Structure formats: C-alpha cells, structure tokens
C-alpha cells in the first residue's frame, strides 16, 4: 500500500502550509514530483542569479538550496527516529541561524544541486522502505506531536513552498 497524506491530527498547524501544497496522495510519488520540479528549476537558472537576493537580509538562491538540504536532512532524521520507535523528544532548530552557516555563497550551484539530488534520492528510498504501520507512528519534534508520514509530506510541500517563493520573488 502507498503512504497517503496525513490527517491534520498528525501534525502541528505550521506544517499545514507545506502539506496543503502537495497534490499527490502517495508519498514517494509526491517526493519524486517535487524533487523533479526543484531540479528542473535550479538547472534552468542563469549563473548570475545564483547569489542573488531579492532584498537586504534575505537569503541568496544558493542559501535557499542549502536550506532545503538542511531541512530535508532534519525531517528525515526525525522520521527515522520516530519510525524506529525511539521515544526521545527531538529538538527544534532555527533555520535563520543555519542558512548563514551553510557556506552556500562560497559553494558552486552545481555542487549544491548534486548534494540535493543525492540526498533527495536517499529520502525517497527511505520512505519507500517505510510500512503503512510505521508511517502512522507519532513522536515529539520541536515540542509537538507529528507522524512519520506528515514529516515526509512536509518535505515535499516545503520544497514546493520555496520553489514558489523563488519564482515569485527571485526572478
């Protein structure tokens, strides 16, 4: 069976922003779709846009890519931990602190895209190995309850959210 979209009781409302953007009801398919959209967009960007920021204090496009990578890693770690029945509460993180520390502005877009591709493929393979029963497991992340499948759909929706922001504000 496919891992289907979570119920609103499986995540905190902040994640609704992301999960609502996902049109697929099958998690691996949703991840494949959003990942391909991100890759197609990133590969189409002219080099002069890579370090562009639309306003003072906003992230560059490369920092947005690093943010996607960081968040995907964290969300997958949370999903892994909860899927394996680890009962420890997982900490939150401050993405505003992570982005400047990513060193994205000094890295090539090609390497960031390659890192994203490998990570995203690994994420898809991870969720393809999750059973329906595992996908429903709940744990505590950032002080709030969330399911394994909600974290997976949040990854896909988070990508779509930032893709929309990139198209609207950076181009």
OpenMM code with the backbone's topology and positions (N, CA, C; nanometers):
from openmm import Vec3, app, unit

residues = "UNK UNK UNK UNK UNK UNK UNK UNK UNK UNK UNK UNK UNK UNK UNK UNK UNK UNK UNK UNK UNK UNK UNK UNK UNK UNK UNK UNK UNK UNK UNK UNK UNK UNK UNK UNK UNK UNK UNK UNK UNK UNK UNK UNK UNK UNK UNK UNK UNK UNK UNK UNK UNK UNK UNK UNK UNK UNK UNK UNK UNK UNK UNK UNK UNK UNK UNK UNK UNK UNK UNK UNK UNK UNK UNK UNK UNK UNK UNK UNK UNK UNK UNK UNK UNK UNK UNK UNK UNK UNK UNK UNK UNK UNK UNK UNK UNK UNK UNK UNK UNK UNK UNK UNK UNK UNK UNK UNK UNK UNK UNK UNK UNK UNK UNK UNK UNK UNK UNK UNK UNK UNK UNK UNK UNK UNK UNK UNK UNK UNK UNK UNK UNK UNK UNK UNK UNK UNK UNK UNK UNK UNK UNK UNK UNK UNK UNK UNK UNK UNK UNK UNK UNK UNK UNK UNK UNK UNK UNK UNK UNK UNK UNK UNK UNK UNK UNK UNK UNK UNK UNK".split()
positions = [
    Vec3(0.0831, -0.1191, 0.0000),
    Vec3(0.0000, 0.0000, 0.0000),
    Vec3(0.0877, 0.1256, 0.0000),
    Vec3(0.0291, 0.2336, -0.0443),
    Vec3(0.1011, 0.3607, -0.0511),
    Vec3(0.0883, 0.4380, 0.0795),
    Vec3(0.1898, 0.5154, 0.1084),
    Vec3(0.1834, 0.6057, 0.2231),
    Vec3(0.1024, 0.7269, 0.1775),
    Vec3(-0.0152, 0.7440, 0.2371),
    Vec3(-0.1062, 0.8506, 0.1971),
    Vec3(-0.0907, 0.9730, 0.2867),
    Vec3(-0.1540, 1.0829, 0.2432),
    Vec3(-0.1436, 1.2093, 0.3159),
    Vec3(-0.1935, 1.1947, 0.4593),
    Vec3(-0.1283, 1.2645, 0.5497),
    Vec3(-0.1664, 1.2556, 0.6911),
    Vec3(-0.2944, 1.3332, 0.7214),
    Vec3(-0.3567, 1.2952, 0.8305),
    Vec3(-0.4704, 1.3690, 0.8829),
    Vec3(-0.4170, 1.4916, 0.9583),
    Vec3(-0.4953, 1.5979, 0.9684),
    Vec3(-0.4496, 1.7172, 1.0410),
    Vec3(-0.4131, 1.6905, 1.1874),
    Vec3(-0.4634, 1.5843, 1.2443),
    Vec3(-0.4306, 1.5496, 1.3831),
    Vec3(-0.2896, 1.4917, 1.3970),
    Vec3(-0.2229, 1.4670, 1.2842),
    Vec3(-0.0902, 1.4054, 1.2854),
    Vec3(0.0241, 1.5063, 1.2788),
    Vec3(-0.0074, 1.6333, 1.2785),
    Vec3(0.0979, 1.7348, 1.2698),
    Vec3(0.0474, 1.8654, 1.3277),
    Vec3(0.1414, 1.9537, 1.3582),
    Vec3(0.1038, 2.0844, 1.4098),
    Vec3(0.0763, 2.1781, 1.2935),
    Vec3(-0.0064, 2.2770, 1.3189),
    Vec3(-0.0631, 2.3592, 1.2127),
    Vec3(0.0411, 2.4309, 1.1262),
    Vec3(0.1576, 2.4597, 1.1789),
    Vec3(0.2620, 2.5219, 1.0975),
    Vec3(0.2890, 2.4376, 0.9723),
    Vec3(0.2805, 2.3071, 0.9842),
    Vec3(0.3097, 2.2183, 0.8717),
    Vec3(0.1980, 2.2160, 0.7681),
    Vec3(0.0798, 2.2667, 0.8021),
    Vec3(-0.0298, 2.2723, 0.7048),
    Vec3(0.0101, 2.3564, 0.5837),
    Vec3(0.0884, 2.4599, 0.6065),
    Vec3(0.1376, 2.5454, 0.4976),
    Vec3(0.2058, 2.4612, 0.3903),
    Vec3(0.2821, 2.3623, 0.4333),
    Vec3(0.3566, 2.2772, 0.3396),
    Vec3(0.2724, 2.1617, 0.2891),
    Vec3(0.2113, 2.0872, 0.3780),
    Vec3(0.1381, 1.9661, 0.3403),
    Vec3(0.0240, 1.9989, 0.2449),
    Vec3(-0.0393, 2.1138, 0.2616),
    Vec3(-0.1504, 2.1525, 0.1740),
    Vec3(-0.1052, 2.1782, 0.0298),
    Vec3(0.0222, 2.2026, 0.0079),
    Vec3(0.0742, 2.2286, -0.1268),
    Vec3(0.0951, 2.1000, -0.2076),
    Vec3(0.0913, 1.9859, -0.1413),
    Vec3(0.1200, 1.8583, -0.2075),
    Vec3(-0.0087, 1.8023, -0.2680),
    Vec3(-0.0072, 1.7833, -0.3996),
    Vec3(-0.1266, 1.7321, -0.4674),
    Vec3(-0.1299, 1.5797, -0.4742),
    Vec3(-0.0164, 1.5155, -0.4677),
    Vec3(-0.0108, 1.3689, -0.4735),
    Vec3(-0.0538, 1.3091, -0.3394),
    Vec3(-0.1179, 1.1940, -0.3443),
    Vec3(-0.1602, 1.1260, -0.2219),
    Vec3(-0.0742, 1.0026, -0.1945),
    Vec3(0.0383, 0.9919, -0.2610),
    Vec3(0.1324, 0.8817, -0.2441),
    Vec3(0.2672, 0.9463, -0.2145),
    Vec3(0.3225, 0.9203, -0.0961),
    Vec3(0.4419, 0.9928, -0.0522),
    Vec3(0.5613, 0.9783, -0.1454),
    Vec3(0.6045, 0.8582, -0.1835),
    Vec3(0.7198, 0.8534, -0.2750),
    Vec3(0.6947, 0.9290, -0.4055),
    Vec3(0.5733, 0.9208, -0.4582),
    Vec3(0.5406, 0.9935, -0.5813),
    Vec3(0.5444, 1.1445, -0.5586),
    Vec3(0.4936, 1.1884, -0.4445),
    Vec3(0.4971, 1.3310, -0.4115),
    Vec3(0.6413, 1.3800, -0.4046),
    Vec3(0.7277, 1.3022, -0.3412),
    Vec3(0.8689, 1.3402, -0.3299),
    Vec3(0.9376, 1.3422, -0.4664),
    Vec3(0.9065, 1.2438, -0.5496),
    Vec3(0.9657, 1.2416, -0.6840),
    Vec3(0.9220, 1.3648, -0.7628),
    Vec3(0.7946, 1.3976, -0.7544),
    Vec3(0.7405, 1.5115, -0.8283),
    Vec3(0.8025, 1.6430, -0.7812),
    Vec3(0.8003, 1.6690, -0.6517),
    Vec3(0.8540, 1.7965, -0.6021),
    Vec3(1.0039, 1.8054, -0.6280),
    Vec3(1.0742, 1.6943, -0.6102),
    Vec3(1.2178, 1.6937, -0.6361),
    Vec3(1.2507, 1.7258, -0.7804),
    Vec3(1.1738, 1.6687, -0.8725),
    Vec3(1.1982, 1.6957, -1.0142),
    Vec3(1.1687, 1.8417, -1.0483),
    Vec3(1.0645, 1.8967, -0.9875),
    Vec3(1.0338, 2.0385, -1.0107),
    Vec3(1.1474, 2.1279, -0.9616),
    Vec3(1.1996, 2.0972, -0.8438),
    Vec3(1.3104, 2.1761, -0.7892),
    Vec3(1.4328, 2.1653, -0.8790),
    Vec3(1.4675, 2.0438, -0.9195),
    Vec3(1.5863, 2.0247, -1.0036),
    Vec3(1.5729, 2.0944, -1.1381),
    Vec3(1.4594, 2.0821, -1.2008),
    Vec3(1.4377, 2.1467, -1.3300),
    Vec3(1.4541, 2.2977, -1.3168),
    Vec3(1.3969, 2.3540, -1.2113),
    Vec3(1.4082, 2.4981, -1.1888),
    Vec3(1.5530, 2.5389, -1.1636),
    Vec3(1.6203, 2.4701, -1.0727),
    Vec3(1.7574, 2.5080, -1.0374),
    Vec3(1.8515, 2.4974, -1.1562),
    Vec3(1.8341, 2.3948, -1.2366),
    Vec3(1.9222, 2.3760, -1.3523),
    Vec3(1.8967, 2.4789, -1.4611),
    Vec3(1.7812, 2.5439, -1.4574),
    Vec3(1.7488, 2.6441, -1.5592),
    Vec3(1.7976, 2.7848, -1.5236),
    Vec3(1.8432, 2.8034, -1.4010),
    Vec3(1.8837, 2.9374, -1.3551),
    Vec3(2.0146, 2.9820, -1.4190),
    Vec3(2.0182, 3.1043, -1.4663),
    Vec3(2.1467, 3.1561, -1.5155),
    Vec3(2.2419, 3.1786, -1.3979),
    Vec3(2.3692, 3.1632, -1.4236),
    Vec3(2.4708, 3.1722, -1.3175),
    Vec3(2.4656, 3.3040, -1.2409),
    Vec3(2.4329, 3.4127, -1.3081),
    Vec3(2.4308, 3.5422, -1.2397),
    Vec3(2.3210, 3.5524, -1.1341),
    Vec3(2.2275, 3.4590, -1.1321),
    Vec3(2.1198, 3.4589, -1.0321),
    Vec3(2.1562, 3.3781, -0.9064),
    Vec3(2.2580, 3.2967, -0.9122),
    Vec3(2.2889, 3.2044, -0.8026),
    Vec3(2.3098, 3.2733, -0.6683),
    Vec3(2.3742, 3.3877, -0.6673),
    Vec3(2.3981, 3.4604, -0.5423),
    Vec3(2.3043, 3.5805, -0.5250),
    Vec3(2.1966, 3.5818, -0.6016),
    Vec3(2.1009, 3.6911, -0.5962),
    Vec3(2.0123, 3.6787, -0.4725),
    Vec3(1.9864, 3.7913, -0.4088),
    Vec3(1.8876, 3.8007, -0.3007),
    Vec3(1.7955, 3.9161, -0.3373),
    Vec3(1.6667, 3.8988, -0.3164),
    Vec3(1.5714, 3.9999, -0.3621),
    Vec3(1.5609, 4.1208, -0.2696),
    Vec3(1.6157, 4.1107, -0.1503),
    Vec3(1.6161, 4.2242, -0.0571),
    Vec3(1.7294, 4.2041, 0.0426),
    Vec3(1.7723, 4.3131, 0.1035),
    Vec3(1.8764, 4.3073, 0.2069),
    Vec3(1.8311, 4.2153, 0.3200),
    Vec3(1.9190, 4.1290, 0.3628),
    Vec3(1.8880, 4.0381, 0.4727),
    Vec3(1.8167, 3.9106, 0.4317),
    Vec3(1.7787, 3.8986, 0.3052),
    Vec3(1.7143, 3.7759, 0.2562),
    Vec3(1.8217, 3.6811, 0.2051),
    Vec3(1.7862, 3.5534, 0.1990),
    Vec3(1.8819, 3.4530, 0.1535),
    Vec3(1.9077, 3.4642, 0.0047),
    Vec3(2.0282, 3.4232, -0.0367),
    Vec3(2.0562, 3.4080, -0.1792),
    Vec3(1.9871, 3.2805, -0.2263),
    Vec3(1.9791, 3.2631, -0.3573),
    Vec3(1.9195, 3.1405, -0.4114),
    Vec3(1.9992, 3.0192, -0.3635),
    Vec3(2.1315, 3.0306, -0.3602),
    Vec3(2.2129, 2.9176, -0.3121),
    Vec3(2.1857, 2.8888, -0.1646),
    Vec3(2.1596, 2.9918, -0.0856),
    Vec3(2.1251, 2.9689, 0.0553),
    Vec3(1.9884, 2.9029, 0.0691),
    Vec3(1.8966, 2.9336, -0.0207),
    Vec3(1.7666, 2.8657, -0.0199),
    Vec3(1.7871, 2.7164, -0.0485),
    Vec3(1.8725, 2.6850, -0.1435),
    Vec3(1.9010, 2.5441, -0.1748),
    Vec3(1.9629, 2.4753, -0.0527),
    Vec3(2.0577, 2.5406, 0.0119),
    Vec3(2.1179, 2.4834, 0.1332),
    Vec3(2.0127, 2.4652, 0.2422),
    Vec3(1.9194, 2.5583, 0.2520),
    Vec3(1.8091, 2.5473, 0.3483),
    Vec3(1.7233, 2.4244, 0.3183),
    Vec3(1.6931, 2.4018, 0.1912),
    Vec3(1.6160, 2.2825, 0.1543),
    Vec3(1.6901, 2.1554, 0.1948),
    Vec3(1.8189, 2.1537, 0.1715),
    Vec3(1.9024, 2.0375, 0.2075),
    Vec3(1.9008, 2.0174, 0.3591),
    Vec3(1.9258, 2.1238, 0.4343),
    Vec3(1.9277, 2.1126, 0.5807),
    Vec3(1.7945, 2.0622, 0.6348),
    Vec3(1.6867, 2.1223, 0.5883),
    Vec3(1.5541, 2.0828, 0.6393),
    Vec3(1.5201, 1.9388, 0.6032),
    Vec3(1.5538, 1.8988, 0.4823),
    Vec3(1.5254, 1.7608, 0.4424),
    Vec3(1.6013, 1.6631, 0.5312),
    Vec3(1.7276, 1.6924, 0.5571),
    Vec3(1.8061, 1.6051, 0.6456),
    Vec3(1.7428, 1.5956, 0.7845),
    Vec3(1.7021, 1.7088, 0.8379),
    Vec3(1.6442, 1.7118, 0.9724),
    Vec3(1.5105, 1.6395, 0.9754),
    Vec3(1.4253, 1.6636, 0.8766),
    Vec3(1.2945, 1.5986, 0.8741),
    Vec3(1.3081, 1.4476, 0.8566),
    Vec3(1.4024, 1.4033, 0.7738),
    Vec3(1.4238, 1.2593, 0.7563),
    Vec3(1.4783, 1.1977, 0.8846),
    Vec3(1.5688, 1.2667, 0.9519),
    Vec3(1.6193, 1.2154, 1.0794),
    Vec3(1.5045, 1.2004, 1.1789),
    Vec3(1.4182, 1.2988, 1.1834),
    Vec3(1.3024, 1.2902, 1.2733),
    Vec3(1.2151, 1.1707, 1.2349),
    Vec3(1.1875, 1.1543, 1.1055),
    Vec3(1.1049, 1.0426, 1.0592),
    Vec3(1.1704, 0.9087, 1.0929),
    Vec3(1.3001, 0.8971, 1.0718),
    Vec3(1.3737, 0.7747, 1.1048),
    Vec3(1.3617, 0.7429, 1.2537),
    Vec3(1.3848, 0.8425, 1.3344),
    Vec3(1.3809, 0.8239, 1.4794),
    Vec3(1.2430, 0.7773, 1.5256),
    Vec3(1.1392, 0.8421, 1.4753),
    Vec3(1.0030, 0.8062, 1.5141),
    Vec3(0.9654, 0.6689, 1.4571),
    Vec3(1.0029, 0.6406, 1.3331),
    Vec3(0.9720, 0.5122, 1.2711),
    Vec3(1.0357, 0.3956, 1.3464),
    Vec3(1.1508, 0.4204, 1.4064),
    Vec3(1.2218, 0.3143, 1.4789),
    Vec3(1.1807, 0.3060, 1.6266),
    Vec3(1.0744, 0.3774, 1.6616),
    Vec3(1.0147, 0.3750, 1.7953),
    Vec3(1.1038, 0.4352, 1.9038),
    Vec3(1.1905, 0.5259, 1.8646),
    Vec3(1.2697, 0.5986, 1.9624),
    Vec3(1.1765, 0.6977, 2.0294),
    Vec3(1.1645, 0.6924, 2.1591),
    Vec3(1.0691, 0.7760, 2.2331),
    Vec3(1.1279, 0.9096, 2.2791),
    Vec3(1.2536, 0.9363, 2.2458),
    Vec3(1.3142, 1.0632, 2.2849),
    Vec3(1.2528, 1.1785, 2.2058),
    Vec3(1.2256, 1.2870, 2.2742),
    Vec3(1.1776, 1.4077, 2.2072),
    Vec3(1.2922, 1.4667, 2.1259),
    Vec3(1.2606, 1.5125, 2.0062),
    Vec3(1.3607, 1.5666, 1.9156),
    Vec3(1.3586, 1.7196, 1.9201),
    Vec3(1.4758, 1.7809, 1.9198),
    Vec3(1.4809, 1.9267, 1.9333),
    Vec3(1.4350, 1.9979, 1.8064),
    Vec3(1.4005, 2.1234, 1.8233),
    Vec3(1.3739, 2.2095, 1.7090),
    Vec3(1.5046, 2.2643, 1.6567),
    Vec3(1.4964, 2.3514, 1.5577),
    Vec3(1.6151, 2.4175, 1.5055),
    Vec3(1.5731, 2.5525, 1.4502),
    Vec3(1.6660, 2.6431, 1.4397),
    Vec3(1.6381, 2.7764, 1.3891),
    Vec3(1.6998, 2.7908, 1.2509),
    Vec3(1.6153, 2.7803, 1.1481),
    Vec3(1.6656, 2.7860, 1.0107),
    Vec3(1.7336, 2.9185, 0.9796),
    Vec3(1.6969, 3.0241, 1.0502),
    Vec3(1.7603, 3.1543, 1.0280),
    Vec3(1.9059, 3.1538, 1.0746),
    Vec3(1.9371, 3.0674, 1.1687),
    Vec3(2.0751, 3.0515, 1.2156),
    Vec3(2.1531, 2.9553, 1.1255),
    Vec3(2.0836, 2.8557, 1.0700),
    Vec3(2.1507, 2.7558, 0.9873),
    Vec3(2.1965, 2.8116, 0.8530),
    Vec3(2.1109, 2.8880, 0.7865),
    Vec3(2.1389, 2.9315, 0.6492),
    Vec3(2.2717, 3.0046, 0.6346),
    Vec3(2.3009, 3.1048, 0.7180),
    Vec3(2.4293, 3.1737, 0.7007),
    Vec3(2.5500, 3.0834, 0.7286),
    Vec3(2.5300, 2.9801, 0.8078),
    Vec3(2.6390, 2.8885, 0.8420),
    Vec3(2.6574, 2.7771, 0.7387),
    Vec3(2.5747, 2.7758, 0.6368),
    Vec3(2.5809, 2.6689, 0.5362),
    Vec3(2.6973, 2.6841, 0.4391),
    Vec3(2.7565, 2.8016, 0.4345),
    Vec3(2.8651, 2.8318, 0.3414),
    Vec3(2.8194, 2.8221, 0.1957),
    Vec3(2.6901, 2.8346, 0.1736),
    Vec3(2.6355, 2.8202, 0.0387),
    Vec3(2.6896, 2.9245, -0.0584),
    Vec3(2.7087, 3.0474, -0.0124),
    Vec3(2.7551, 3.1523, -0.1040),
    Vec3(2.8946, 3.1235, -0.1591),
    Vec3(2.9717, 3.0419, -0.0892),
    Vec3(3.1064, 3.0070, -0.1357),
    Vec3(3.1124, 2.8719, -0.2063),
    Vec3(2.9976, 2.8105, -0.2250),
    Vec3(2.9916, 2.6805, -0.2936),
    Vec3(2.9310, 2.7000, -0.4321),
    Vec3(2.9627, 2.6110, -0.5220),
    Vec3(2.9049, 2.6221, -0.6563),
    Vec3(2.7621, 2.5680, -0.6549),
    Vec3(2.6799, 2.6243, -0.7404),
    Vec3(2.5427, 2.5761, -0.7541),
    Vec3(2.5434, 2.4310, -0.8005),
    Vec3(2.6378, 2.3955, -0.8849),
    Vec3(2.6452, 2.2579, -0.9343),
    Vec3(2.6624, 2.1581, -0.8197),
    Vec3(2.7496, 2.1912, -0.7239),
    Vec3(2.7701, 2.1009, -0.6098),
    Vec3(2.6491, 2.0988, -0.5162),
    Vec3(2.5850, 2.2133, -0.4982),
    Vec3(2.4635, 2.2158, -0.4164),
    Vec3(2.3533, 2.1324, -0.4800),
    Vec3(2.3380, 2.1441, -0.6110),
    Vec3(2.2366, 2.0661, -0.6823),
    Vec3(2.2692, 1.9170, -0.6740),
    Vec3(2.3955, 1.8824, -0.6882),
    Vec3(2.4354, 1.7420, -0.6780),
    Vec3(2.4065, 1.6872, -0.5378),
    Vec3(2.4402, 1.7651, -0.4353),
    Vec3(2.4120, 1.7231, -0.2982),
    Vec3(2.2614, 1.7047, -0.2780),
    Vec3(2.1834, 1.8000, -0.3275),
    Vec3(2.0384, 1.7900, -0.3170),
    Vec3(1.9884, 1.6629, -0.3856),
    Vec3(2.0376, 1.6341, -0.5061),
    Vec3(1.9937, 1.5159, -0.5810),
    Vec3(2.0198, 1.3871, -0.5031),
    Vec3(2.1403, 1.3717, -0.4522),
    Vec3(2.1746, 1.2501, -0.3781),
    Vec3(2.0926, 1.2379, -0.2498),
    Vec3(2.0804, 1.3472, -0.1782),
    Vec3(2.0014, 1.3458, -0.0556),
    Vec3(1.8562, 1.3121, -0.0862),
    Vec3(1.8013, 1.3751, -0.1884),
    Vec3(1.6596, 1.3540, -0.2196),
    Vec3(1.6333, 1.2099, -0.2634),
    Vec3(1.7228, 1.1534, -0.3411),
    Vec3(1.7082, 1.0114, -0.3807),
    Vec3(1.7109, 0.9226, -0.2564),
    Vec3(1.7998, 0.9518, -0.1639),
    Vec3(1.8079, 0.8769, -0.0387),
    Vec3(1.6785, 0.8906, 0.0422),
    Vec3(1.6212, 1.0099, 0.0427),
    Vec3(1.4949, 1.0339, 0.1129),
    Vec3(1.3834, 0.9491, 0.0532),
    Vec3(1.3750, 0.9467, -0.0785),
    Vec3(1.2724, 0.8661, -0.1457),
    Vec3(1.2896, 0.7186, -0.1116),
    Vec3(1.4122, 0.6686, -0.1178),
    Vec3(1.4381, 0.5284, -0.0842),
    Vec3(1.4023, 0.4981, 0.0608),
    Vec3(1.4324, 0.5911, 0.1513),
    Vec3(1.3960, 0.5729, 0.2918),
    Vec3(1.2451, 0.5557, 0.3052),
    Vec3(1.1680, 0.6465, 0.2469),
    Vec3(1.0230, 0.6396, 0.2619),
    Vec3(0.9626, 0.5207, 0.1859),
    Vec3(1.0268, 0.4737, 0.0805),
    Vec3(0.9794, 0.3529, 0.0118),
    Vec3(0.9933, 0.2296, 0.1010),
    Vec3(1.0830, 0.2353, 0.1988),
    Vec3(1.1015, 0.1249, 0.2923),
    Vec3(1.0157, 0.1333, 0.4171),
    Vec3(0.9381, 0.2380, 0.4291),
    Vec3(0.8514, 0.2565, 0.5461),
    Vec3(0.7188, 0.1832, 0.5233),
    Vec3(0.6782, 0.1044, 0.6197),
    Vec3(0.5485, 0.0354, 0.6096),
    Vec3(0.4359, 0.1319, 0.6465),
    Vec3(0.3139, 0.0920, 0.6126),
    Vec3(0.1982, 0.1745, 0.6496),
    Vec3(0.1936, 0.1944, 0.8006),
    Vec3(0.2204, 0.0883, 0.8739),
    Vec3(0.2161, 0.0961, 1.0206),
    Vec3(0.3215, 0.1935, 1.0730),
    Vec3(0.4415, 0.1873, 1.0178),
    Vec3(0.5479, 0.2802, 1.0590),
    Vec3(0.5113, 0.4240, 1.0262),
    Vec3(0.4460, 0.4442, 0.9118),
    Vec3(0.4144, 0.5799, 0.8673),
    Vec3(0.3190, 0.6518, 0.9623),
    Vec3(0.2421, 0.5739, 1.0381),
    Vec3(0.1440, 0.6311, 1.1308),
    Vec3(0.2018, 0.6584, 1.2698),
    Vec3(0.3229, 0.6126, 1.2949),
    Vec3(0.3820, 0.6329, 1.4272),
    Vec3(0.4000, 0.7807, 1.4566),
    Vec3(0.3740, 0.8137, 1.5828),
    Vec3(0.3812, 0.9529, 1.6276),
    Vec3(0.4999, 0.9710, 1.7222),
    Vec3(0.5601, 1.0883, 1.7162),
    Vec3(0.6688, 1.1223, 1.8057),
    Vec3(0.6648, 1.2714, 1.8341),
    Vec3(0.7593, 1.3156, 1.9150),
    Vec3(0.7676, 1.4560, 1.9530),
    Vec3(0.8891, 1.5188, 1.8847),
    Vec3(0.8627, 1.6247, 1.8083),
    Vec3(0.9695, 1.7028, 1.7445),
    Vec3(0.9369, 1.8502, 1.7659),
    Vec3(1.0337, 1.9233, 1.8127),
    Vec3(1.0145, 2.0659, 1.8386),
    Vec3(0.9000, 2.0892, 1.9379),
    Vec3(0.8851, 1.9960, 2.0309),
    Vec3(0.7854, 2.0092, 2.1363),
    Vec3(0.6429, 1.9751, 2.0953),
    Vec3(0.6256, 1.9223, 1.9737),
    Vec3(0.4907, 1.8935, 1.9251),
    Vec3(0.4848, 1.7551, 1.8625),
    Vec3(0.3650, 1.6945, 1.8664),
    Vec3(0.3472, 1.5616, 1.8084),
    Vec3(0.3397, 1.5686, 1.6559),
    Vec3(0.4011, 1.4674, 1.5929),
    Vec3(0.3988, 1.4589, 1.4466),
    Vec3(0.4182, 1.3136, 1.4051),
    Vec3(0.3587, 1.2755, 1.2920),
    Vec3(0.3730, 1.1387, 1.2417),
    Vec3(0.4862, 1.1312, 1.1400),
    Vec3(0.5285, 1.0093, 1.1155),
    Vec3(0.6332, 0.9838, 1.0161),
    Vec3(0.5875, 1.0328, 0.8796),
    Vec3(0.4646, 0.9973, 0.8409),
    Vec3(0.4191, 1.0367, 0.7074),
    Vec3(0.4002, 1.1878, 0.6955),
    Vec3(0.3627, 1.2542, 0.8038),
    Vec3(0.3500, 1.4001, 0.7993),
    Vec3(0.4860, 1.4634, 0.7711),
    Vec3(0.5902, 1.4095, 0.8287),
    Vec3(0.7245, 1.4622, 0.8026),
    Vec3(0.7619, 1.4443, 0.6563),
    Vec3(0.7278, 1.3297, 0.5992),
    Vec3(0.7569, 1.3063, 0.4576),
    Vec3(0.6837, 1.4023, 0.3660),
    Vec3(0.5546, 1.4190, 0.3903),
    Vec3(0.4782, 1.5125, 0.3077),
    Vec3(0.5228, 1.6565, 0.3321),
    Vec3(0.5693, 1.6864, 0.4527),
    Vec3(0.6200, 1.8211, 0.4814),
    Vec3(0.7453, 1.8497, 0.3985),
    Vec3(0.8290, 1.7491, 0.3761),
    Vec3(0.9484, 1.7680, 0.2920),
    Vec3(0.9051, 1.8108, 0.1523),
    Vec3(0.8127, 1.7368, 0.0941),
    Vec3(0.7661, 1.7669, -0.0409),
    Vec3(0.7022, 1.9054, -0.0472),
    Vec3(0.6156, 1.9359, 0.0463),
    Vec3(0.5484, 2.0655, 0.0473),
    Vec3(0.6424, 2.1807, 0.0753),
    Vec3(0.7422, 2.1573, 0.1587),
    Vec3(0.8421, 2.2603, 0.1890),
    Vec3(0.9185, 2.2969, 0.0617),
    Vec3(0.9529, 2.1965, -0.0166),
    Vec3(1.0200, 2.2219, -0.1444),
    Vec3(0.9312, 2.3043, -0.2373),
    Vec3(0.8044, 2.2655, -0.2472),
    Vec3(0.7116, 2.3376, -0.3344),
    Vec3(0.6905, 2.4812, -0.2868),
    Vec3(0.6857, 2.4989, -0.1553),
    Vec3(0.6721, 2.6330, -0.0986),
    Vec3(0.7895, 2.7219, -0.1408),
    Vec3(0.9108, 2.6727, -0.1222),
    Vec3(1.0278, 2.7543, -0.1560),
    Vec3(1.0438, 2.7709, -0.3068),
    Vec3(1.0021, 2.6742, -0.3829),
    Vec3(1.0042, 2.6883, -0.5282),
    Vec3(0.9121, 2.8033, -0.5710),
    Vec3(0.7965, 2.8110, -0.5106),
    Vec3(0.7022, 2.9199, -0.5386),
    Vec3(0.7633, 3.0550, -0.4997),
    Vec3(0.8263, 3.0613, -0.3827),
    Vec3(0.8909, 3.1852, -0.3379),
    Vec3(1.0021, 3.2252, -0.4361),
    Vec3(1.0821, 3.1289, -0.4783),
    Vec3(1.1900, 3.1586, -0.5731),
    Vec3(1.1337, 3.2159, -0.7029),
    Vec3(1.0286, 3.1551, -0.7532),
    Vec3(0.9708, 3.2019, -0.8805),
    Vec3(0.9085, 3.3409, -0.8656),
    Vec3(0.8438, 3.3659, -0.7534),
    Vec3(0.7733, 3.4929, -0.7344),
    Vec3(0.8650, 3.6085, -0.6957),
    Vec3(0.9686, 3.5824, -0.6175),
    Vec3(1.0471, 3.6928, -0.5629),
    Vec3(1.1888, 3.7038, -0.6167),
    Vec3(1.2399, 3.5974, -0.6784),
    Vec3(1.3794, 3.5994, -0.7203),
    Vec3(1.3970, 3.6165, -0.8708),
    Vec3(1.2921, 3.5975, -0.9457),
    Vec3(1.3065, 3.6070, -1.0932),
    Vec3(1.2350, 3.7279, -1.1488),
] * unit.nanometer
topology = app.Topology()
chain = topology.addChain("A")
for resn in residues:
    res = topology.addResidue(resn, chain)
    for name in ("N", "CA", "C"):
        topology.addAtom(name, app.Element.getBySymbol(name[0]), res)
